[in-house]
Amino acid sequence: MSGHVVVLSGGLDSTVCMALAAAAGGTAPLALTFDYGQRHRTELDRAAGVAGHYAAEHLVVHFDATAWGGSSLTDRSRPVPLGGTEGGIPSTYVPARNSIFLAVALGVAEARELDDVWIGVNAIDYSGYPDCRPAFVDAFRAVAATGQRRGVEGNPVAIRAPLIERTKAEIVALGRSYRAPLELTWSCYAGGERPCGACDACLLRARGFAEAGVADPALG
Amino acid sequence: MSGHVVVLSGGLDSTVCMALAAAAGGTAPLALTFDYGQRHRTELDRAAGVAGHYAAEHLVVHFDATAWGGSSLTDRSRPVPLGGTEGGIPSTYVPARNSIFLAVALGVAEARELDDVWIGVNAIDYSGYPDCRPAFVDAFRAVAATGQRRGVEGNPVAIRAPLIERTKAEIVALGRSYRAPLELTWSCYAGGERPCGACDACLLRARGFAEAGVADPALG
């Protein structure tokens, strides 16, 4: 048996990750999406669309991160910064978000007897979130090795972060070569009906498509 | 400012942990409880009672671990084993439970600007869960150091596991000396209205009180 859990937000990176996992063989990846009270709820519908594209089981886990806040993505009283990176870690950082995502993903993988967890974190063209960097992913691999039955048995759930050292342009190119449904994806943080074009996520995405020399199929 | 997050299940160990955190100074600890679909839902009321005893804010985070299962505590079709330890990791093991708890706790601590997270894990008189052992807690400390803004800034959220190498009898004695409200606690996994006396959690608890030479105030 071979199978994969993919942490799928419905954004560009996680959708390319889904394409890579689907191409890695085994059963259709299980797509794992989190409804945590994020401002940009459109991504939940996009994730469902991407999961449908791959005929994947789509597990949506709900938890309410607005109960503790600490981020402009979960606290509606804080504006999402527009117009470029602020320097340092921006206010859109959600405390421990990828830790929560990976912890649940490890639990799902073990319960469902799936081999590995794929996550589309990227530490090159990114917003500076600490939980997108290789040191963080390595720390979580140690969690899988020490904190789970599978780890103790010598067969830990693997964590795959195939995009972590790719540029955004490379991710766009990779997505195209693997026929990822990039037209279904959503990156904007601002919470509007169309991408704002000005938040960090929009700017990073636009630069990636521009550097890859292709039009963004999700626009226009 | 000094403040603490305590992962509080309403059981014996986490309640003693609450007492230790309350005695450590600062504001009243924030009690963090998880409603994850556990069979033994009585513990949620007990946790509320313990939080109330300490006049602590009680944050209950809901997520539905029955959606993926993998444990007799979250899958009603699997019986809770009775009559002593099975050898190895028992079926009551919930995949990645403490990883999820600690990940959320780290997020809450960072968002609320609290110093540390306390968790009552124990690797001596325990059921053999891998996520109760020192190596696991150390791995999660590396997650806090690498994956959070606070870690990057050189002031990671600390994870305190003061009971990890205590016997259950020592935990009972510690709870008594710190005036923890042990009479409010609940350990049984079986999901009945009274402790079953036969599941791992009941047996470990009974042995702890017996070895400490005191009656369990939650019984009778």
Interface residues (C-beta under 8 A of the other chain):
Chain A: L59 V61 H62 F63 D64 A65 A67 W68 G69 G70 S71 I89 Y93 V94 P95 A96 R97 N98 S99 I100 L102 A103 V104 L106 G107 V108 E110 A111 R112 P130 D131 R133 A135 F136 D138 A139 F140 A142 V143 A145 T146 G147 Q148 R149 G151 V152
Chain B: L59 V61 H62 F63 D64 A65 A67 W68 G69 G70 S71 I89 Y93 V94 P95 A96 R97 N98 S99 I100 L102 A103 V104 L106 G107 V108 E110 A111 R112 P130 D131 R133 A135 F136 D138 A139 F140 A142 V143 A145 T146 G147 Q148 R149 G151 V152
